[in-house]
Amino acid sequence: MIIEGCAVATVSGAVHRDGHIVTGGNRITAVGRGPAPGGEGPRIDGSGCLATPGLINCHHHLYQWATRGHAQQATLFEWLVELYPTWARIDERIERVAARAGLAALLRAGCTTASDHHYVFPGGDLLRAEVEVARELGIRFHPCRGAMDLGQSAGGLPPDSVVEDRDAILTAYEDALNRFHDPAPGSMCRIALAPCSPFSVTRELMAESAEYARSRGVRLHTHMAETVEEEAFCLELFGVRPVEYLEELGWLGDDVWLAHCVHLSDLEVARFGATRTGVAHCPSSNARLGAGIAPVVALVRAGAPVGLGVDGAASNEAGELGGELRQALLWARLAGGPAAMTCAEALELGTLHGARCLGRDDELGTLEPGKLADVVLWRLDDLDHSGIEDPVAALVLGPRPLADTVLVDGEIVVQDGELKTGDVELIARDLAEVRL
């Protein structure tokens, strides 16, 4: 595949105003200025477009596409309490419909790699359903086998009807890894282990999850320090702040990435940097729930990778990663002034930093020879973006960005703005018919 005539933001240092990208199989073979070197293969005219690495979504709850628009003025805990009983009715059909809608929206908005944190298992093979949908649509997928074992009767937040037995959870971890995890180079599906949160998981499960994940060489993920209520919960139940609690259980390290991390002290930011613990920053969701602003700039300066996440579609009804680039930049500037974050740095969060969070920066996150051919072309000569001289600023600061062309693993999955691997009208109709 030869892409030429476009601006190219490599995220590895260079922005070519008129450049080219060449792919062979599922890898990038050349990137540079001017016309592509001669060669055989299909050609894509990138005139009027900006090419970037595919965006990487580090935190999502795909099942929530079936429950958007609820608890519109609620805090996180109020929102969860209202929605837990609804989520207890999810089945395989609902999971499949919701995951298809969420992943289709991500692909159309330039996301080529998506993580999903699924932690509610009322019945059916829900993990298999979303893995199959990801395979159908052609997105690179990092599903997290989540879990909750601390119900209300034991002092947790979720009702007992949606928690699982700890032994059953550990068995489910093993089953998920054996069926779906592919550690090979170029993998399209990797599993992480992800007990849900300090207020829904026992100390024992947190510790055992970390031990088992490391015995299998897979990554760890959970929610952390999202709200002041969570901090109060941890202090009351465990006698320490959320980050202290995680560190006691072996949950800081370069094989861990944590969602939100809004309420961190300066010392905790430094610990994240020293241990290279990753953060999935979810600016729109944190704003929607009034949770606060994560200290993204401080975390990056400390050395922690900070990727972006749309979070659950029930707390970010847009569910598209492209818009999070702008949100991340605006929140950073609101907290630290107009020089706090550049447009290029915002794009880096959504690409290279996301790849670091998922342990894929050797293959994803930049446009360089040898990297996987996950490439997005964004049209910038339309009414919404034309006239913004800097192409990266046009992408980040301009209106809602939707991709013109998306390649995943060297294959075109979006062309001329249309999803090639699914019927979006049918996907929307199926979603509208879901009742919970």
Beta strands, then each sheet from edge to edge (+ up, - down):
strand 1: 2-9
strand 2: 15-24
strand 3: 27-33
strand 4: 43-45
strand 5: 49-53
strand 6: 55-57
strand 7: 111-118
strand 8: 140-147
strand 9: 192-195
strand 10: 220-224
strand 11: 256-260
strand 12: 278-281
strand 13: 306-308
strand 14: 375-379
strand 15: 403-408
strand 16: 411-415
strand 17: 418-419
sheet 1: 3+ 2- 1+ 4+
sheet 2: 3+ 2- 1+ 5+ 14- 15+ 16- 17+
sheet 3: 6+ 7+ 8+ 9+
sheet 4: 10+ 11+ 12+ 13+
end
